[in-house]
């Protein structure tokens, strides 16, 4: 008689089934609709193939397209395998390596056969068509377990040197899972997969691009081709994604930065930004806004050195963790173990600061601090340098020289929750002033490699949770989520993830509760008991860096900054030369009112001027001709709107002055 097992479903009901029953069979027993919709199963919390037999009592949940995160991960994994199968079918002798799912699709690293050049964009249409052929064939995806030695022998026989190398590094005697596509193609994979290739939509994927890659990411190894694709549950999702990409391309801050004459980058200072006058106006407006915000919140602004002794970075712990990303003077420093001693002549080695926190501790240590002095909030628009890899640099989003809106709060244990709550409220106000009404807060928890005791981490994580809850932000409305293992090596942290105008998310602000650095750098204060105690150090930023935040703003607004941030807030343009004197007088009055305004007196047609200033993203164009000059009016054209409004110049100035006022200074 067959042995029975107990399967408990999410609603609490249970079924007795024969050992070896598959989740697919259970779905069919529940109903034909579920049998058709079920894609995979969550077995005791682990996602598995729907055709994989159950062998013990278990908690079972069936995954359908409604479980979008799990479903997308599954279909993208399948698309990657189908991509590899298609490439090998079209070009026998192609070697395959790894092919994971990504945040919006999938890729596979492959090596073309010796008989042809590396794969290129020209090959993508043929690969797509072959993939659709494999999908339409609805080939069963079947899991098998092989011995390590048998799999190595197969890969070596078929000339799959990369797969063989990978398998050889796994423990001897280990059984490895493979997946067959039909009976003629297989790949080594942990899974899970859908039941067959036909379960993915042949119209819901697109191959996007190819790029060079190295085996295992090491440039000393063989060069491969990485083929990228995007994959979704249905064509509607794909079309929406492609539309987002098209919109993102229009909003690309590098493109708009050139068109609006905001900044440029060049090889002579790779990874650093040349800010043009218009771009630096945006910077200065943000800097002034932030200074008003931190002054009102009780921060004291400081300025610290760019270059510091290497021993300071060793003592702080950054030398062991960040050495490879630091610019060191001289640039040849002997290798040292993490947190190991520096060489005896370490005093000769200096480093450009990659962050501001150790310098702020040194300011705190000047003079004796009492418990009555705390909290102390030190703020710095701190210029930092990090030696990011050349290939990782990306416009304003990732640079080597950047300026942080950085602050460190030195406080007592009993002040932590209040300080973090106050920061949450400050960040909320600033992000909304910047035009971001939607954001998520996430708590990044202790990483595997960290400093400090478990008790310290328990306290720090609990304090951050409590502060967010007290601020009323630990809710689904704010996307509250905890991220195991994502904290810094010295502290857990809260992260702010903004959602922009086209639905993309950007991680910007953070606050970290640190008990490690004050200990390592010997920061202390005299407590009420007359003894020396360690302060807790809260590391915090809201913009993150000015460079990246400006890049985000450019893309969020598609270059159409709100009037208070726009480099040029208005242009007075003439229709006829008879209005030149009136235009100059209008500009003088607008300037006196604090409006950033230009004139356009060129002998060009007004439609040409309108088009040109629209491309420059000027919020308001004030058109004047002979009639306007006689009546003391202006015809106002608003960026992005059709038509125009005629109003007295004094009313136009009042309107523009109100819009040009930063949001924190408005009285309404």
C-alpha positions in Angstrom: 0.0 0.0 0.0 1.4 3.4 -0.9 2.5 5.7 1.9 0.5 8.8 2.4 1.7 12.3 3.2 -0.1 15.4 4.5 -0.1 18.5 2.4 -1.3 21.7 4.1 -2.5 24.6 1.9 -2.4 28.4 2.6 -6.0 28.5 3.8 -5.2 25.9 6.5 -6.9 23.0 4.8 -5.0 19.8 4.5 -5.0 16.9 2.1 -3.8 13.3 2.4 -2.0 12.3 -0.8 0.2 9.5 -2.0 3.9 10.2 -1.6 5.2 11.2 -5.0 2.2 13.3 -5.9 3.1 16.5 -7.7 1.9 20.0 -7.0 0.4 19.9 -10.5 -1.8 16.9 -9.6 -3.0 18.7 -6.5 -3.8 21.8 -8.5 -5.8 19.6 -10.9 -7.7 18.0 -8.0 -8.7 21.5 -6.7 -10.0 22.6 -10.1 -9.2 22.9 -13.8 -8.8 26.7 -13.6 -6.1 26.4 -11.0 -4.4 23.6 -12.9 -4.1 25.8 -15.9 -3.0 28.9 -14.0 -0.4 27.2 -11.7 3.1 27.8 -12.7 5.2 26.4 -9.9 4.9 25.6 -6.2 6.2 27.0 -2.9 7.1 23.9 -0.8 7.9 24.7 2.8 8.9 28.2 1.6 11.1 27.0 -1.3 10.0 27.6 -4.9 10.0 24.3 -6.8 8.9 22.9 -10.2 5.2 22.1 -10.3 6.1 18.6 -11.7 8.5 17.8 -8.9 7.1 15.0 -6.6 6.4 15.7 -3.0 8.1 13.2 -0.7 7.1 14.3 2.9 4.5 16.2 4.9 4.7 19.8 3.6 3.2 23.3 3.5 2.2 23.9 -0.1 1.3 27.1 -1.9 0.7 27.2 -5.7 2.3 30.0 -7.6 0.3 31.7 -10.4 0.8 34.9 -12.5 -0.9 36.8 -9.6 2.2 36.1 -7.6 4.1 38.5 -9.9 7.5 38.6 -8.3 7.8 34.8 -8.2 6.2 34.3 -11.6 8.5 36.9 -13.3 11.6 35.2 -11.8 10.4 31.8 -13.2 9.6 33.0 -16.7 12.9 35.0 -17.0 14.8 32.0 -15.9 13.1 30.0 -18.6 13.7 32.6 -21.3 17.4 32.5 -20.4 17.5 28.7 -21.0 15.5 29.0 -24.2 18.0 31.7 -25.3 21.0 29.3 -24.7 19.2 26.5 -26.5 18.4 28.7 -29.5 22.0 29.9 -29.9 23.3 26.4 -29.8 20.7 25.2 -32.2 21.6 27.9 -34.7 25.4 27.7 -34.2 26.5 24.2 -33.1 29.8 24.4 -31.2 28.7 27.5 -29.2 29.7 27.1 -25.5 27.3 28.3 -22.8 28.2 29.4 -19.3 25.8 31.2 -16.9 22.3 32.6 -17.6 20.5 34.2 -14.7 17.3 36.2 -14.4 17.7 40.0 -13.8 15.5 42.8 -12.5 13.8 43.3 -15.8 14.8 40.3 -17.9 17.6 37.8 -18.4 21.0 37.3 -20.0 23.3 34.4 -21.0 27.0 34.4 -21.5 28.1 32.4 -24.5 31.2 31.8 -26.5 30.8 31.6 -30.3 32.4 28.7 -32.2 35.8 29.3 -33.6 34.3 29.3 -37.1 32.5 32.6 -36.7 33.0 36.1 -35.2 31.5 36.9 -31.7 27.8 37.4 -31.7 26.5 40.8 -32.6 23.3 42.8 -32.7 22.8 41.5 -36.2 22.3 38.0 -34.8 19.4 38.9 -32.5 16.5 38.6 -34.9 17.4 35.1 -35.9 17.9 34.1 -32.2 14.5 35.6 -31.3 12.8 33.6 -34.1 14.5 30.4 -33.0 13.4 31.1 -29.4 9.8 31.5 -30.5 10.1 28.2 -32.4 11.2 26.4 -29.2 8.4 28.0 -27.2 5.8 27.0 -29.7 7.1 23.5 -29.6 6.0 23.4 -26.0 8.9 21.1 -25.0 8.7 19.6 -21.5 11.2 20.9 -19.0 12.2 17.9 -17.0 14.5 17.8 -13.9 17.0 15.1 -13.4 19.8 14.5 -10.8 23.2 13.5 -12.1 26.4 12.5 -10.4 29.1 15.1 -10.5 31.5 12.8 -12.4 28.9 11.9 -15.0 28.1 15.5 -15.7 31.8 16.4 -16.0 32.3 13.6 -18.4 29.3 14.8 -20.5 30.6 18.4 -20.7 34.1 17.4 -21.5 32.9 15.0 -24.3 30.8 17.8 -25.8 33.6 20.4 -25.6 31.8 22.5 -22.9 35.0 23.5 -21.2 33.3 26.3 -19.1 30.6 24.0 -17.7 33.1 21.3 -17.0 35.3 23.7 -15.1 32.4 24.9 -13.1 31.3 21.3 -12.2 34.8 20.3 -11.2 34.9 22.9 -8.5 31.8 21.4 -6.8 32.4 18.9 -4.0 33.2 15.4 -5.0 30.2 13.0 -4.8 27.7 15.8 -4.9 24.6 15.2 -7.0 23.7 18.0 -9.4 20.4 18.9 -11.0 20.0 19.3 -14.7 17.0 20.3 -16.8 16.1 18.8 -20.1 14.3 20.8 -22.7 12.5 18.0 -24.5 14.8 15.1 -25.1 17.6 16.9 -27.1 19.0 19.7 -24.9 20.0 20.1 -21.3 21.7 22.5 -19.0 23.1 22.3 -15.5 20.8 24.3 -13.2 19.3 24.3 -9.7 16.0 25.4 -11.1 13.1 25.8 -10.6 11.5 26.0 -14.1 8.0 25.9 -15.5 6.5 22.7 -16.8 7.3 23.3 -20.4 8.7 25.9 -22.8 5.2 26.7 -24.0 4.3 28.2 -20.6 6.1 31.4 -21.4 4.5 33.9 -23.9 6.4 33.9 -27.2 5.4 37.6 -27.7 6.4 38.8 -24.2 10.2 38.9 -24.6 12.7 40.8 -26.7 16.5 40.5 -27.0 17.9 43.9 -26.3 21.7 44.1 -26.8 25.0 42.2 -26.7 28.1 43.1 -24.7 31.5 41.8 -24.0 32.0 39.7 -20.8 34.7 37.7 -19.3 34.4 34.2 -17.9 33.6 34.7 -14.2 34.0 38.4 -14.6 37.8 38.2 -14.6 39.5 40.0 -17.5 42.3 37.4 -17.4 39.9 34.7 -18.5 38.3 34.0 -21.9 36.2 36.7 -23.5 32.5 35.8 -24.0 29.5 37.5 -25.4 26.6 38.4 -23.1 23.2 38.5 -24.8 20.7 40.5 -22.8 16.9 40.2 -23.1 13.9 41.5 -21.3 11.1 39.0 -20.5 7.6 39.4 -19.0 4.4 37.5 -18.3 2.5 38.9 -21.3 2.9 41.2 -24.2 1.1 44.1 -22.4 3.8 44.1 -19.7 6.5 43.9 -22.4 5.0 46.9 -24.3 4.8 48.9 -21.1 8.4 48.1 -20.3 9.6 49.1 -23.8 7.6 52.3 -23.5 9.3 53.0 -20.1 12.7 52.5 -21.8 11.7 54.8 -24.6 10.6 57.4 -22.1 13.7 56.9 -20.0 15.9 57.5 -23.1 14.1 60.8 -23.7 14.8 61.7 -20.0 18.4 60.5 -20.0 20.2 63.1 -17.9 23.3 63.0 -20.0 21.4 63.9 -23.2 19.4 66.6 -21.4 22.5 67.9 -19.7 24.0 68.6 -23.1 20.8 70.1 -24.6 20.2 72.3 -21.6 23.9 73.2 -21.2 24.1 72.0 -17.6 27.3 70.0 -17.4 29.7 67.8 -19.3 32.2 65.1 -18.6 35.5 64.4 -20.4 38.5 62.1 -20.3 40.8 64.7 -18.8 38.9 64.3 -15.5 37.2 61.0 -16.0 34.5 60.4 -13.4 34.3 64.1 -12.4 31.8 66.7 -13.5 32.4 70.0 -15.3 29.4 72.1 -14.1 28.3 74.9 -16.5 26.7 78.1 -15.3 23.1 76.8 -15.8 23.9 73.5 -14.1 25.6 75.1 -11.2 22.5 77.3 -10.6 20.6 74.1 -9.9 23.3 72.9 -7.6 23.4 76.3 -5.7 19.6 76.3 -5.3 19.7 72.8 -3.8 22.6 73.7 -1.6 20.8 76.8 -0.3 17.6 74.8 0.3 19.5 72.2 2.2 21.4 74.7 4.3 18.1 76.3 5.4 16.7 72.9 6.2 19.7 71.8 8.3 20.0 75.2 10.1 16.4 75.0 11.1 16.9 71.4 12.3 19.8 72.3 14.6 22.8 71.2 12.6 26.2 72.9 12.7 28.0 73.1 9.4 31.7 72.1 9.3 34.4 71.7 6.6 37.1 69.0 6.8 40.3 68.2 4.9 40.3 66.3 1.6 43.5 64.4 2.3 44.1 62.5 5.6 46.9 60.2 7.0 46.4 56.6 6.0 46.7 55.5 9.6 43.4 57.3 10.3 41.7 55.2 7.7 43.3 52.1 9.2 42.0 52.9 12.6 38.5 53.6 11.4 38.3 50.3 9.6 37.9 51.8 6.1 41.4 50.9 5.0 40.6 47.2 5.2 37.2 47.5 3.6 37.6 50.3 1.0 41.3 50.4 0.2 40.8 49.4 -3.4 38.4 52.2 -3.9 40.6 54.9 -2.4 42.9 57.3 -4.1 46.2 57.0 -2.2 49.2 59.3 -2.2 51.6 57.9 -3.4 49.5 55.5 -5.4 51.7 52.4 -4.6 50.9 51.1 -1.1 51.9 47.7 0.1 49.1 45.2 0.5 47.8 44.7 4.0 45.4 42.3 5.6 42.0 43.6 6.6 42.5 45.7 9.6 46.1 44.5 9.9 48.9 46.8 10.7 50.3 49.2 8.1 53.9 49.2 7.1 56.3 51.0 9.5 56.6 54.1 7.3 52.8 54.4 7.0 53.1 58.1 8.0 54.2 58.8 4.4 50.9 57.5 3.0 47.9 59.7 2.6 44.5 59.1 1.1 41.8 61.3 -0.5 38.7 60.9 1.8 36.1 58.5 0.4 33.7 59.5 3.1 33.4 62.2 5.8 32.7 60.3 9.0 36.2 59.9 10.5 36.9 63.6 10.1 33.7 64.5 11.9 34.7 62.2 14.8 38.0 64.2 15.0 36.0 67.4 15.3 33.9 65.9 18.0 37.0 64.9 19.9 38.2 68.4 20.1 37.6 69.5 23.7 35.7 67.7 26.4 32.0 67.0 25.6 29.3 66.6 28.3 26.1 64.7 28.2 24.4 68.1 28.2 26.1 69.0 24.9 24.4 66.1 23.1 23.0 65.7 20.6 25.7 67.3 18.4 24.7 67.4 14.7 27.6 68.1 12.3 26.8 68.7 8.7 29.1 69.0 5.7 28.7 69.5 2.0 31.6 67.1 1.8 33.6 66.5 -1.4 34.7 62.8 -1.5 36.6 60.7 -4.0 36.2 57.0 -4.7 38.2 55.1 -7.3 35.2 53.5 -9.1 36.0 51.1 -11.9 36.1 52.8 -15.3 33.3 50.7 -16.7 31.0 51.4 -13.7 31.0 55.2 -14.3 27.7 56.5 -15.6 27.0 60.2 -16.1 26.1 61.9 -12.8 24.8 58.7 -11.4 28.2 57.2 -10.6 31.2 59.3 -10.5 34.6 59.4 -8.8 34.3 62.8 -7.3 31.1 63.7 -5.6 29.7 65.9 -2.8 27.5 64.5 -0.1 24.9 66.3 1.9 26.5 64.5 4.8 25.8 64.8 8.5 26.7 62.9 11.7 24.7 63.1 14.8 26.5 62.3 18.1 24.0 61.4 20.7 23.3 59.5 23.9 21.6 56.1 23.9 18.4 57.6 25.2 18.3 60.1 22.3 18.6 57.7 19.4 14.9 57.1 18.6 14.0 60.8 18.9 16.9 61.8 16.5 16.0 59.1 13.9 12.3 60.0 14.1 13.2 63.7 13.6 15.3 62.7 10.6 12.5 60.7 9.1 10.2 63.7 9.3 12.9 66.0 7.8 13.5 63.6 4.9 9.8 63.3 4.3 9.4 67.0 4.0 12.4 67.5 1.7 11.5 64.7 -0.7 8.0 66.1 -1.1 9.4 69.6 -1.6 11.6 68.0 -4.4 8.6 66.6 -6.1 8.7 63.0 -4.9 5.4 62.1 -3.3 6.1 58.4 -3.4 8.9 56.6 -1.7 9.7 53.4 0.2 11.7 53.0 3.4 13.7 49.8 3.9 15.7 48.6 6.9 19.0 47.0 5.9 20.0 44.5 8.5 23.4 43.1 9.7 25.7 41.7 7.0 27.6 38.5 7.4 31.0 40.3 7.8 30.6 43.1 10.4 32.1 44.7 13.4 30.6 44.8 16.8 28.7 42.4 19.1 25.4 40.7 18.4 23.9 42.7 21.3 25.0 46.0 19.7 23.4 45.0 16.4 20.2 43.9 18.2 19.9 47.3 19.9 20.7 49.3 16.7 18.2 47.4 14.6 15.5 47.7 17.2 16.0 51.5 17.6 15.7 52.1 13.9 12.5 50.0 13.8 11.0 52.0 16.7 11.9 55.4 15.2 10.2 54.6 11.9 7.2 53.2 13.6 6.9 56.3 15.8 7.2 58.5 12.7 4.2 56.5 11.2 6.3 55.3 8.2 6.6 51.6 8.9 3.5 50.8 6.8 2.7 49.3 3.4 2.0 52.9 2.2 5.7 53.6 2.6 6.8 50.2 1.2 8.3 49.2 4.6 10.6 46.2 4.1 13.5 44.6 6.0 16.6 43.5 4.0 18.6 40.8 5.7 22.4 41.1 5.2 22.3 44.5 3.5 23.6 46.7 6.3 27.0 48.4 6.4 29.9 46.6 8.1 29.6 48.9 11.1 25.8 49.6 11.3 22.3 48.8 10.2 20.7 51.5 8.1 17.4 52.9 6.9 17.2 53.5 3.2 14.9 55.8 1.3 13.9 54.6 -2.2 12.2 57.3 -4.3 9.8 56.5 -7.2 10.1 58.9 -10.1 7.7 60.1 -12.7 7.9 56.9 -14.9 7.9 54.4 -12.0 11.6 53.8 -11.5 13.0 53.6 -8.0 16.2 55.3 -6.8 17.9 54.6 -3.5 19.0 58.0 -2.1 18.8 58.9 1.6 20.0 56.8 4.5 20.5 56.9 8.3 22.8 54.5 10.0 23.0 53.8 13.8 26.7 53.2 14.5 28.4 52.2 17.8 31.5 50.9 16.1 33.3 54.0 14.8 33.1 56.0 18.1 34.8 53.0 19.7 37.5 52.6 17.0 38.2 56.3 17.0 37.9 56.8 20.7 35.1 59.3 20.8 33.6 59.9 24.3 31.6 62.3 26.4 31.3 62.8 30.2 28.0 61.3 31.3 25.9 62.3 34.2 27.7 59.8 36.4 31.0 61.6 35.8 32.4 58.7 33.8 33.3 58.7 30.1 30.8 57.0 27.8 30.8 56.4 24.0 28.3 58.4 22.0 26.2 56.7 19.3 27.0 58.1 15.8 24.1 58.5 13.4 25.4 58.7 9.8 22.7 60.4 7.6 22.2 61.9 4.1 19.1 62.9 2.2 20.2 63.7 -1.3 23.0 61.1 -1.0 25.2 63.1 -3.4 24.4 66.3 -5.2 25.6 64.9 -8.5 23.4 61.8 -8.4 20.4 63.7 -7.0 20.6 66.3 -9.7 20.8 63.5 -12.3 17.7 61.9 -10.7 15.9 65.3 -10.8 16.7 65.9 -14.4 15.2 62.5 -15.4 12.2 62.8 -13.0 11.2 66.1 -14.5 12.5 65.3 -18.0 14.5 68.5 -17.7 11.4 70.6 -17.0 12.4 71.7 -13.5 9.9 73.4 -11.2 10.3 77.1 -11.6 12.3 77.6 -8.4 15.0 75.2 -9.6 15.0 76.1 -13.3 18.4 77.7 -14.4 16.5 80.3 -16.5 13.0 80.9 -15.1 11.7 83.1 -17.9 12.7 84.6 -21.3 11.3 87.9 -22.6 11.1 87.5 -26.4 10.2 90.2 -28.8 8.0 89.9 -31.9 9.2 93.1 -33.5 12.2 95.4 -32.8 9.9 98.2 -31.8 9.3 96.3 -28.5 13.0 96.0 -27.6 13.1 98.8 -25.1 9.9 97.5 -23.4 11.5 94.0 -23.3 14.6 95.4 -21.6 12.4 97.3 -19.1 10.4 94.1 -18.4 13.7 92.2 -17.8 14.9 94.8 -15.4 11.7 94.6 -13.3 11.8 90.8 -13.3 15.4 90.8 -12.3 14.7 93.2 -9.5 12.0 90.8 -8.3 14.6 88.0 -8.1 13.6 86.2 -11.3 16.3 84.5 -13.4 15.4 86.0 -16.8 17.0 86.3 -20.2 16.0 88.4 -23.2 15.6 87.3 -26.8 15.8 90.3 -29.1 16.9 88.4 -32.2 15.5 89.2 -35.6 13.8 85.7 -35.8 10.2 84.6 -36.1 8.4 84.2 -32.8 7.6 80.5 -33.6 11.3 79.8 -33.9 12.0 81.5 -30.6 9.2 79.5 -28.9 10.5 76.2 -30.2 14.1 77.0 -29.2 13.3 78.0 -25.6 10.9 75.1 -25.3 13.8 72.8 -26.1 15.9 74.6 -23.5 13.1 73.8 -21.0 12.5 77.4 -20.0 9.3 77.4 -17.8 7.9 80.7 -19.1 8.2 82.7 -22.3 7.0 86.2 -22.1 6.2 87.4 -25.6 6.0 91.2 -26.2 5.2 93.2 -29.3 4.1 96.7 -30.1 0.6 96.2 -28.5 2.1 94.8 -25.3 4.6 97.6 -25.1 1.8 100.2 -25.5 -0.5 98.4 -22.9 2.2 97.4 -20.4 1.2 93.7 -20.8 3.0 90.4 -21.7 1.7 87.3 -23.5 2.8 84.3 -21.4 3.5 80.9 -22.9 3.9 78.1 -20.3 6.3 75.2 -21.1 4.3 72.2 -22.1 1.0 74.0 -22.7 -0.7 75.3 -25.8 -1.9 78.8 -26.2 -1.0 81.9 -24.2 -2.3 84.2 -21.5 -2.1 88.0 -21.7 -1.8 89.9 -18.4 -0.3 93.1 -17.0 3.5 92.9 -16.5 3.0 93.5 -12.7 0.7 90.5 -12.4 3.1 88.4 -14.4 6.0 89.4 -12.1 3.9 88.5 -9.0 3.0 85.1 -10.5 6.6 84.3 -11.4 7.9 85.5 -8.1 5.5 83.2 -6.3 6.6 80.2 -8.4 10.2 81.1 -8.2 10.1 81.0 -4.4 11.6 77.7 -3.0 8.9 75.6 -1.5 10.3 75.9 2.1 10.0 79.7 1.9 6.5 79.9 0.6 3.9 81.3 3.0 0.9 79.3 1.7 
